[in-house]
Amino acid sequence: MPGQDADDFKPKRRARKPHPERVLKVCPLCATVNVSSASECFRCGWDGDFDTDAGRVQTRVHRIFTPDPRFREALKNGAKAVVSWILKAL
């Protein structure tokens, strides 16, 4: 940079992203993951105390992003199997 020596240059630090366990909480009634700032569960409306245990929050987040093995099998069998699997799940 103009007007700076190479020795004075300090790279900008990236802002650390918070761990999901710090910004999420789990509804004890329906086990839905909610943001920490929410006053009530967006799914069931629970407005009591939420589960903020880091291990349990991490487990619920993992379950969201890990597809059910039956769903993966249905995907292998094509769109008709996926629709059938979804209808059975309802």
C-alpha positions, -999 to 999 in steps of 0.1 A, spaced: 0 0 0 12 35 -7 28 51 24 33 19 43 64 -2 46 61 -39 39 69 -46 76 39 -25 87 14 -45 67 -9 -67 87 -34 -89 69 -70 -84 79 -84 -111 101 -115 -128 90 -144 -126 113 -150 -159 130 -183 -175 123 -200 -185 155 -205 -223 161 -240 -235 153 -244 -245 190 -241 -208 200 -267 -194 177 -292 -223 177 -315 -239 203 -338 -269 202 -374 -269 210 -381 -295 238 -416 -301 226 -411 -308 189 -373 -311 186 -371 -284 159 -339 -263 156 -346 -226 162 -323 -195 162 -313 -184 197 -329 -150 192 -364 -165 186 -388 -161 215 -410 -190 204 -406 -221 183 -414 -214 146 -429 -249 142 -451 -255 172 -452 -221 190 -435 -233 222 -424 -202 243 -408 -218 273 -372 -228 279 -353 -243 250 -325 -269 250 -292 -251 244 -269 -281 252 -242 -280 225 -242 -318 220 -279 -320 215 -280 -290 192 -252 -305 171 -271 -338 169 -303 -322 157 -284 -301 131 -266 -333 119 -299 -351 115 -312 -322 94 -284 -326 69 -282 -364 69 -308 -379 47 -329 -409 58 -314 -441 43 -348 -449 29 -349 -416 11 -314 -422 -4 -327 -456 -16 -358 -440 -31 -336 -414 -49 -317 -443 -65 -350 -458 -78 -361 -426 -95 -387 -398 -91 -417 -421 -87 -401 -439 -57 -393 -405 -41 -429 -393 -44 -441 -426 -30 -416 -424 -1 -428 -388 8 -464 -398 7 -458 -428 30 -439 -405 54 -469 -382 57 
